């Protein structure tokens, strides 16, 4: 790679010839403020907060899009640069709502942070305020155009990362907005509710729909028995929301905090992740041996399910009919658990803690009531749980480690790896291989389906058959897979697809960050949880075995079909 020499504030650095000035400043260890820039998205140069002075240039330049050349001399903190940046931020603030203290992103807002770092102590301009009604038309996301700074990150995340293209700029000048086509609400747009737009938004222009208040209400109602389930990816990200290092494993402290918040039972979604493997794995074996639509594709990710229902309804037969672990848990807690505990299911409130904004929409689906009630009543994101813990004044870092409640808190390492891309596939292979062959695997770790490569392929011997599998994360990569299936070019048997980058660990409801290596740290923590587990195969979970022996009967049986499986249908918006 051809390198060039650039001088940044008197320090010479070598960077690739294709680098931008911003990348050169980062190589020199110099911090330049940014707003529209995101390290995983195409540079836009829209906000101009990153302006620097380049020798020979006619004016200040936007460093995120300005290319380097050999011998370039850059100054990042001249009086003119500092004044220009402050003016840009003041102009943004002049049109921005002044409700920081009550804003969901207070103390976690990039605009607020940059204003503080640049020493903005007053806004010299009296700008006209926008007055758009918020879009809260769907169960997952709320959009507030009044807080939008037109950085374009959501547009780029939706198109470049997800390939869905919900958002675009509309109108001109002061009336410019970011909106779906024809300015419809997200409930009418082809939105999958994955929340990747919210995860890159620097302000509170797009946030998850908050369900904290109703959960507080049911927790204080003595007539309600409130149970909670926690997804695998939450335990390796919640710590970030509470000031701990990325990838911290806080399982025991999370359980302790949930008890202190007032939940009557603290269960683990990993339990029904194990159950999902039994149902989905047997469904795959059934299709493979007795004929059925192949390749079979996992259906755990609701953002992905929304995507195929919206964009590829002709391929819905490829989806596994197994519900997601969240919804299996919801169905069982108001049937199996209610019966076992002697509690009237109408008095049970089922809450889930998820890394995903699309889970809110999944819980609200009309068909998710096989218990006779809405199976999951409330879904909180990892971020929302972090806010509840802070609101309750809990000293999270000093909590003791506590265990989940039985029986729906007994889990395996196979359940926990659902949180990372490739995890569902690996967990399924651990079980399918042993069920088909009747022999114990010598090695249960399938490293060829792990990692952050967008699409991974592998051939796995299962008895006399070589099973060809594929794993994809992000909806852009899902589209690539589906196009191959539609064209008859996909010779896979089994496919795992997750909507978000890295899988659930990169979900739209996880703690916000622009640091690219955080997902890898969370994934490493997920596999550490697995390697430290005493049980690592779903079919060895004694609580799941007891569930089948005493109540469900068998995988794919009549009772499990009613409670644990569903149907998918084309969505028209």
TIVEXRO-96943 format. One line per 10 residues: number of its first residue (from 1); their letters; for each residue y, x, z of C-alpha. Coordinates in Angstrom, 3 decimals. Layout:
NUM) A) Y:X:Z | ...
REM end
This chain:
1) XXXXXXXXXX) 0.000:0.000:0.000 | 3.351:1.404:-1.021 | 5.631:2.018:1.965 | 9.406:2.337:2.183 | 11.695:3.740:4.861 | 14.235:1.438:6.495 | 16.744:2.323:9.201 | 17.134:-0.376:11.856 | 19.982:0.189:14.329 | 19.666:3.939:13.795
11) XXXXXXXXXX) 15.867:4.015:14.057 | 13.791:4.795:10.959 | 10.620:2.784:10.365 | 8.152:2.613:7.519 | 7.146:-0.813:6.298 | 5.340:-2.181:3.225 | 7.497:-2.493:0.136 | 6.850:-6.257:0.184 | 8.201:-6.691:3.734 | 11.311:-8.623:4.715
21) XXXXXXXXXX) 14.132:-7.245:6.817 | 12.934:-9.397:9.721 | 9.504:-7.788:9.545 | 11.172:-4.381:9.517 | 13.162:-5.235:12.660 | 9.967:-6.366:14.340 | 8.305:-3.071:13.387 | 11.251:-1.266:14.964 | 10.863:-3.265:18.181 | 14.198:-5.034:17.704
31) XXXXXXXXXX) 14.350:-8.754:18.486 | 16.253:-10.882:15.989 | 16.580:-14.594:16.877 | 14.963:-17.116:14.528 | 14.661:-20.896:14.307 | 13.384:-21.937:10.891 | 11.091:-18.902:10.711 | 7.468:-19.204:11.814 | 5.082:-16.239:11.455 | 2.311:-18.383:9.937
41) XXXXXXXXXX) 4.466:-20.299:7.465 | 6.373:-19.431:4.307 | 9.877:-18.073:5.100 | 12.623:-20.589:4.372 | 15.959:-18.982:5.220 | 17.400:-22.357:6.186 | 18.921:-21.903:9.634 | 20.714:-18.523:9.180 | 20.303:-17.650:12.866 | 18.517:-14.440:11.884
51) XXXXXXXXXX) 21.504:-12.975:10.017 | 21.932:-9.183:10.025 | 24.228:-6.685:8.362 | 22.779:-4.646:5.481 | 24.756:-1.677:4.182 | 26.048:-2.410:0.692 | 25.462:-6.166:0.867 | 28.513:-8.359:0.232 | 27.963:-10.404:3.397 | 25.514:-11.010:6.198
61) XXXXXXXXXX) 21.974:-11.770:5.043 | 19.173:-13.954:6.378 | 16.665:-11.350:7.491 | 13.616:-13.650:7.274 | 13.894:-13.877:3.469 | 15.834:-10.744:2.494 | 13.527:-8.063:1.012 | 13.625:-4.432:2.102 | 14.180:-1.481:-0.192 | 13.754:2.215:0.351
71) XXXXXXXXXX) 16.610:3.775:2.269 | 18.032:0.446:3.464 | 20.286:0.620:6.527 | 20.360:-2.468:8.774 | 22.470:-3.308:11.825 | 21.326:-6.247:13.917 | 23.976:-6.516:16.638 | 27.459:-5.853:15.270 | 30.352:-8.059:16.466 | 30.296:-9.906:13.153
81) XXXXXXXXXX) 26.556:-10.553:13.425 | 26.760:-11.822:16.996 | 29.711:-14.081:16.213 | 28.020:-15.499:13.118 | 24.836:-16.325:15.030 | 26.765:-17.987:17.849 | 28.743:-20.045:15.350 | 25.542:-21.246:13.641 | 24.053:-22.286:16.979 | 27.277:-23.993:18.068
91) XXXXXXXXXX) 27.330:-25.974:14.831 | 23.737:-27.085:15.471 | 24.605:-28.066:19.040 | 27.695:-29.966:17.911 | 25.437:-32.452:16.094 | 22.602:-32.334:18.645 | 22.009:-34.811:21.489 | 23.214:-33.410:24.810 | 20.260:-34.704:26.831 | 18.537:-31.431:27.633
101) XXXXXXXXXX) 17.823:-32.300:31.275 | 15.799:-35.378:30.328 | 14.307:-34.024:27.098 | 10.552:-33.459:26.892 | 11.200:-29.936:25.598 | 13.666:-28.940:28.361 | 13.112:-25.244:29.222 | 10.632:-25.049:26.347 | 13.041:-25.614:23.452 | 13.719:-22.820:20.985
111) XXXXXXXXXX) 17.248:-24.053:20.258 | 18.026:-24.140:23.975 | 16.522:-20.680:24.492 | 18.458:-19.102:21.620 | 21.715:-20.681:22.800 | 21.137:-19.044:26.176 | 20.182:-15.676:24.710 | 23.244:-15.628:22.457 | 25.541:-16.445:25.368 | 26.729:-19.803:24.058
121) XXXXXXXXXX) 28.695:-21.214:26.969 | 30.786:-23.754:25.115 | 30.636:-25.647:21.844 | 33.935:-25.284:20.035 | 33.174:-27.998:17.506 | 33.129:-31.749:17.946 | 30.473:-32.818:15.465 | 29.464:-36.318:14.518 | 26.227:-37.338:16.213 | 23.357:-38.886:14.298
131) XXXXXXXXXX) 22.082:-42.254:15.436 | 18.613:-42.777:13.993 | 16.080:-44.985:15.802 | 13.009:-43.032:16.928 | 9.764:-43.554:15.023 | 7.150:-44.494:17.626 | 5.155:-46.646:15.221 | 1.798:-44.944:15.799 | -0.347:-44.097:18.845 | -0.048:-40.314:18.563
141) XXXXXXXXXX) 3.392:-38.965:17.646 | 7.063:-39.800:18.159 | 9.712:-38.583:15.716 | 13.380:-38.362:16.726 | 15.585:-37.508:13.750 | 18.569:-37.070:16.076 | 16.974:-33.883:17.416 | 15.935:-32.516:14.033 | 17.726:-29.289:13.040 | 16.365:-29.376:9.454
151) XXXXXXXXXX) 14.421:-26.128:9.866 | 11.658:-27.459:7.592 | 8.814:-26.108:9.718 | 7.061:-29.486:9.889 | 7.270:-29.812:6.091 | 5.691:-26.412:5.595 | 3.011:-26.872:8.278 | 1.961:-30.218:6.817 | 1.822:-28.873:3.256 | 0.804:-25.221:3.626
161) XXXXXXXXXX) -1.498:-25.446:6.648 | -2.885:-28.956:6.190 | -2.356:-29.786:2.524 | -1.320:-33.343:3.430 | 2.376:-33.317:2.356 | 3.615:-36.144:4.571 | 7.149:-34.782:5.044 | 9.975:-33.767:2.727 | 13.769:-33.468:2.820 | 15.612:-36.639:1.879
171) XXXXXXXXXX) 19.278:-37.380:1.119 | 22.051:-34.761:1.040 | 24.673:-33.133:3.208 | 25.136:-34.536:6.711 | 22.766:-37.391:5.805 | 19.858:-35.024:5.075 | 16.713:-35.954:6.976 | 13.085:-34.935:7.140 | 10.916:-37.972:6.554 | 7.824:-39.366:4.856
181) XXXXXXXXXX) 8.291:-40.791:1.380 | 10.490:-43.906:1.304 | 11.376:-43.224:4.948 | 8.417:-45.224:6.248 | 7.018:-44.779:9.753 | 4.078:-42.452:10.289 | 1.840:-45.511:10.697 | 2.532:-46.328:7.042 | 2.446:-42.754:5.746 | -0.733:-40.870:4.880
191) XXXXXXXXXX) -0.511:-39.033:8.215 | -3.664:-37.838:9.951 | -1.913:-37.553:13.361 | -3.203:-33.988:13.727 | 0.068:-32.981:15.409 | 0.495:-29.657:13.657 | 4.057:-30.745:12.852 | 4.716:-31.152:16.585 | 3.126:-27.797:17.345 | 5.643:-25.941:15.127
201) XXXXXXXXXX) 8.762:-28.039:15.777 | 11.306:-25.874:17.660 | 12.989:-28.847:19.359 | 11.804:-32.320:20.419 | 12.191:-33.845:16.971 | 8.406:-34.391:16.887 | 6.429:-34.736:20.122 | 3.233:-36.383:21.307 | 3.532:-39.984:22.445 | 3.598:-39.583:26.206
211) XXXXXXXXXX) 1.122:-41.581:28.323 | 1.905:-39.981:31.675 | 3.701:-43.009:33.183 | 0.842:-45.528:32.709 | -1.670:-42.983:34.045 | 0.454:-42.524:37.177 | 0.462:-46.318:37.569 | -3.320:-46.692:37.446 | -3.796:-43.714:39.758 | -1.702:-45.512:42.384
221) XXXXXXXXXX) -3.551:-48.824:41.959 | -6.213:-49.124:44.706 | -8.054:-51.758:42.677 | -8.738:-49.316:39.845 | -11.476:-46.680:39.718 | -9.963:-43.954:37.529 | -12.234:-41.370:35.922 | -11.187:-38.444:33.763 | -12.939:-36.285:31.175 | -11.712:-32.854:30.083
231) XXXXXXXXXX) -12.287:-31.403:26.613 | -13.677:-27.861:26.193 | -10.462:-26.389:24.739 | -8.282:-27.603:27.623 | -9.802:-25.189:30.157 | -8.726:-22.144:28.132 | -5.171:-23.351:27.403 | -3.946:-25.335:30.407 | -3.087:-22.119:32.238 | -0.522:-21.262:29.541
241) XXXXXXXXXX) 1.337:-24.497:30.258 | 1.557:-23.438:33.907 | 2.736:-19.865:33.444 | -0.588:-18.047:33.216 | -1.742:-15.594:30.535 | -3.039:-16.887:27.204 | -6.791:-17.400:27.226 | -7.007:-17.749:31.004 | -10.145:-19.700:31.972 | -9.002:-22.252:34.549
251) XXXXXXXXXX) -11.947:-24.662:34.643 | -12.373:-24.797:38.425 | -8.639:-24.930:39.137 | -8.236:-27.701:36.559 | -10.919:-29.769:38.312 | -9.212:-29.197:41.666 | -5.823:-30.211:40.246 | -7.209:-33.419:38.754 | -8.662:-34.404:42.113 | -5.318:-33.767:43.772
261) XXXXXXXXXX) -3.633:-35.947:41.172 | -5.809:-38.800:42.418 | -8.643:-39.189:39.916 | -11.712:-40.747:41.543 | -14.186:-38.795:39.421 | -13.651:-35.653:37.372 | -16.139:-35.381:34.527 | -16.550:-33.016:31.584 | -16.435:-33.948:27.888 | -18.933:-31.102:27.437
271) XXXXXXXXXX) -21.567:-33.532:28.776 | -21.118:-35.811:25.785 | -20.686:-32.794:23.504 | -24.291:-32.000:24.429 | -25.150:-35.635:23.789 | -23.398:-35.457:20.405 | -25.653:-32.553:19.429 | -28.758:-34.586:20.261 | -27.564:-37.562:18.227 | -25.945:-35.658:15.368
281) XXXXXXXXXX) -28.706:-33.052:15.251 | -31.421:-35.689:14.997 | -29.380:-37.546:12.399 | -29.261:-34.348:10.347 | -33.003:-33.815:10.698 | -33.573:-37.438:9.645 | -31.422:-37.022:6.532 | -33.002:-33.687:5.718 | -36.623:-34.807:6.035 | -36.543:-38.482:5.040
291) XXXXXXXXXX) -33.724:-38.596:2.549 | -30.105:-39.295:3.201 | -26.668:-38.301:2.014 | -26.271:-34.531:2.049 | -24.395:-32.489:2.879 | -23.859:-34.175:6.235 | -20.438:-33.504:7.734 | -19.520:-33.553:11.413 | -17.232:-36.325:12.675 | -15.935:-34.935:15.989
301) XXXXXXXXXX) -12.373:-34.249:14.821 | -10.318:-37.469:14.493 | -7.604:-35.794:12.411 | -10.306:-34.788:9.947 | -11.820:-38.298:10.008 | -8.399:-39.796:9.248 | -8.034:-37.323:6.389 | -11.290:-38.245:4.661 | -10.660:-41.966:5.191 | -7.204:-41.621:3.626
311) XXXXXXXXXX) -7.797:-39.073:0.885 | -11.526:-39.074:0.029 | -12.946:-42.515:0.902 | -15.581:-42.126:-1.807 | -17.195:-39.370:0.287 | -17.421:-41.262:3.598 | -21.223:-41.498:3.377 | -21.327:-37.763:4.033 | -19.889:-38.221:7.538 | -22.216:-38.237:10.508
321) XXXXXXXXXX) -22.178:-41.672:12.130 | -22.103:-40.058:15.582 | -18.961:-40.768:17.559 | -16.905:-37.892:18.885 | -17.717:-36.633:22.398 | -14.556:-38.339:23.703 | -15.680:-41.736:22.446 | -19.310:-41.308:23.487 | -18.031:-40.542:26.968 | -15.782:-43.592:26.941
331) XXXXXXXXXX) -18.651:-45.883:25.947 | -20.979:-44.455:28.597 | -18.512:-44.443:31.474 | -18.086:-48.226:31.246 | -21.817:-48.884:30.785 | -24.182:-46.180:32.075 | -21.858:-44.792:34.761 | -20.621:-48.239:35.794 | -24.205:-49.414:36.241 | -25.261:-46.262:38.072
341) XXXXXXXXXX) -22.229:-46.349:40.403 | -22.308:-50.122:40.926 | -18.729:-50.614:39.691 | -17.521:-53.505:37.552 | -16.453:-51.894:34.250 | -13.314:-54.035:34.170 | -12.121:-52.053:37.184 | -12.773:-48.661:35.566 | -9.935:-46.839:33.823 | -11.121:-44.069:31.520
351) XXXXXXXXXX) -8.700:-41.189:30.911 | -9.322:-38.164:28.716 | -7.542:-34.802:28.628 | -7.545:-33.549:25.063 | -6.047:-30.674:23.030 | -5.424:-33.154:20.244 | -2.773:-35.753:19.421 | -5.098:-37.533:16.975 | -7.383:-38.379:19.908 | -4.776:-40.932:21.009
361) XXXXXXXXXX) -5.155:-42.730:17.689 | -8.943:-42.401:17.832 | -9.086:-44.111:21.233 | -6.983:-46.960:19.837 | -9.301:-47.646:16.862 | -10.526:-51.250:16.814 | -14.194:-50.273:16.637 | -14.042:-48.047:19.742 | -14.972:-50.805:22.189 | -18.753:-50.805:22.183
371) XXXXXXXXXX) -18.777:-50.992:25.992 | -17.175:-54.417:25.731 | -13.820:-52.935:26.698 | -11.559:-50.310:25.172 | -13.846:-47.332:25.733 | -11.068:-44.787:26.424 | -7.937:-46.275:27.974 | -5.545:-43.310:27.957 | -5.483:-39.921:26.274 | -3.328:-37.116:27.687
381) XXXXXXXXXX) -2.775:-33.859:25.836 | -3.076:-30.472:27.517 | 0.720:-30.356:27.589 | 0.937:-33.737:29.312 | -1.535:-32.677:32.004 | 0.529:-29.540:32.584 | 3.621:-31.693:33.106 | 1.782:-33.989:35.526 | 0.622:-31.024:37.604 | 4.184:-29.694:37.744
391) XXXXXXXXXX) 5.549:-33.133:38.592 | 3.096:-33.418:41.482 | 4.241:-30.064:42.865 | 0.735:-28.593:42.766 | 0.528:-24.809:43.213 | -1.957:-24.461:40.381 | -2.413:-20.688:40.548 | -3.572:-20.837:44.170 | -5.993:-23.747:43.847 | -9.650:-23.098:44.712
401) XXXXXXXXXX) -12.282:-23.452:42.019 | -14.057:-26.794:42.252 | -17.024:-28.253:40.370 | -17.152:-31.278:38.090 | -18.770:-34.449:39.437 | -22.364:-35.285:38.531 | -23.974:-36.585:36.440 | -21.405:-36.529:33.623 | -20.101:-33.139:34.656 | -23.367:-31.264:34.097
411) XXXXXXXXXX) -23.017:-29.289:30.879 | -24.186:-26.325:28.810 | -22.569:-23.457:26.967 | -23.338:-25.284:23.726 | -20.991:-28.054:24.825 | -18.113:-25.740:25.627 | -18.100:-23.944:22.258 | -17.160:-27.245:20.607 | -13.615:-26.068:21.366 | -13.664:-23.323:18.706
421) XXXXXXXXXX) -14.112:-23.541:14.961 | -17.809:-23.071:14.190 | -18.799:-24.167:17.684 | -20.218:-27.552:16.752 | -22.264:-25.942:14.006 | -23.578:-23.212:16.307 | -24.444:-25.703:19.039 | -26.257:-27.893:16.504 | -28.203:-24.955:15.090 | -29.377:-23.933:18.558
431) XXXXXXXXXX) -30.924:-27.372:19.010 | -32.012:-28.230:15.460 | -33.863:-24.936:15.007 | -35.882:-25.430:18.193 | -36.563:-29.136:17.600 | -37.818:-28.504:14.049 | -39.915:-25.422:14.794 | -40.964:-26.217:18.343 | -40.284:-22.584:19.153 | -37.648:-20.992:21.345
441) XXXXXXXXXX) -34.998:-19.036:19.469 | -34.979:-15.298:20.060 | -31.199:-15.202:19.547 | -29.059:-18.279:20.107 | -25.746:-16.762:18.996 | -24.867:-17.491:15.360 | -22.028:-15.044:14.778 | -21.836:-15.805:11.046 | -20.235:-19.199:11.767 | -17.702:-17.788:14.248
451) XXXXXXXXXX) -14.219:-16.439:13.591 | -10.921:-17.529:12.084 | -11.827:-17.215:8.392 | -10.730:-20.480:6.775 | -14.115:-21.310:5.231 | -17.325:-19.679:6.439 | -20.730:-20.023:4.790 | -24.174:-19.073:6.070 | -27.835:-19.563:5.307 | -29.884:-20.200:8.446
461) XXXXXXXXXX) -33.717:-20.202:8.419 | -35.003:-23.351:10.160 | -38.770:-23.327:9.971 | -39.768:-23.145:6.324 | -36.340:-24.244:5.103 | -33.251:-22.171:4.524 | -30.417:-24.413:5.668 | -27.097:-23.679:3.973 | -24.133:-24.480:6.188 | -20.364:-24.276:5.889
471) XXXXXXXXXX) -17.597:-24.306:8.483 | -13.946:-25.090:7.671 | -10.834:-25.439:9.792 | -7.457:-26.899:8.759 | -7.255:-29.839:6.390 | -6.217:-27.597:3.513 | -9.615:-25.902:3.711 | -11.275:-29.293:4.195 | -9.774:-30.359:0.872 | -11.357:-27.324:-0.816
481) XXXXXXXXXX) -14.781:-28.289:0.565 | -14.421:-31.945:-0.411 | -13.372:-31.092:-3.944 | -16.559:-29.031:-4.313 | -18.637:-31.948:-3.040 | -16.880:-34.386:-5.364 | -17.557:-32.096:-8.337 | -21.213:-31.639:-7.353 | -20.701:-27.925:-6.723 | -21.492:-27.919:-2.984
491) XXXXXXXXXX) -25.126:-27.069:-2.271 | -24.683:-27.173:1.500 | -26.912:-29.118:3.859 | -24.576:-29.325:6.851 | -20.804:-28.872:7.167 | -18.506:-28.649:10.168 | -14.838:-29.494:9.618 | -12.063:-29.301:12.202 | -8.534:-30.467:11.399 | -6.605:-27.814:13.303
501) XXXXXXXXXX) -6.356:-24.031:12.902 | -9.012:-22.371:15.022 | -10.518:-25.763:15.833 | -9.602:-27.671:18.991 | -8.158:-24.559:20.644 | -5.329:-24.837:18.084 | -4.936:-28.594:18.471 | -1.626:-30.410:18.145 | -1.564:-31.155:21.886 | -2.042:-27.594:23.122
511) XXXXXXXXXX) 0.716:-25.492:24.787 | 3.329:-24.487:22.229 | 3.617:-20.933:20.933 | 4.633:-19.074:17.806 | 2.359:-16.124:18.623 | -0.506:-15.886:16.161 | -3.029:-14.088:18.354 | -3.080:-16.769:21.075 | -5.709:-18.793:19.219 | -7.999:-15.754:19.170
521) XXXXXXXXXX) -7.530:-15.285:22.919 | -8.471:-18.910:23.517 | -11.536:-18.545:21.280 | -12.622:-15.426:23.143 | -12.333:-17.362:26.392 | -14.425:-20.231:24.965 | -17.265:-17.864:24.107 | -16.965:-16.202:27.503 | -17.493:-19.623:29.091 | -20.605:-20.019:26.943
531) XXXXXXXXXX) -22.051:-16.582:27.696 | -21.587:-17.148:31.447 | -23.340:-20.543:31.394 | -26.748:-20.855:33.021 | -27.793:-23.301:30.269 | -26.734:-22.699:26.666 | -28.601:-25.305:24.614 | -27.680:-28.967:24.543 | -31.261:-30.245:24.579 | -31.875:-28.383:27.861
541) XXXXXXXXXX) -29.174:-30.306:29.757 | -31.086:-32.069:32.584 | -28.462:-34.806:32.953 | -28.700:-35.609:29.243 | -32.510:-35.639:29.493 | -32.293:-38.073:32.404 | -29.876:-40.255:30.459 | -32.424:-40.619:27.658 | -35.450:-40.954:29.960 | -33.979:-43.625:32.216
551) XXXXXXXXXX) -31.425:-45.479:30.131 | -30.848:-44.638:26.451 | -34.447:-44.251:25.355 | -34.248:-41.762:22.521 | -31.794:-40.200:20.072 | -30.983:-42.604:17.228 | -32.604:-45.427:19.196 | -31.268:-48.974:19.334 | -29.157:-48.448:22.452 | -27.732:-45.128:21.334
561) XXXXXXXXXX) -27.009:-46.563:17.902 | -24.947:-49.340:19.501 | -23.040:-47.156:21.960 | -22.883:-43.703:20.397 | -22.574:-44.307:16.664 | -19.933:-45.985:14.544 | -18.864:-46.565:10.964 | -15.930:-45.184:9.023 | -13.885:-47.013:6.454 | -11.167:-46.314:3.879
571) XXX) -7.652:-46.400:5.289 | -4.858:-47.909:3.226 | -1.263:-47.332:4.269
REM end
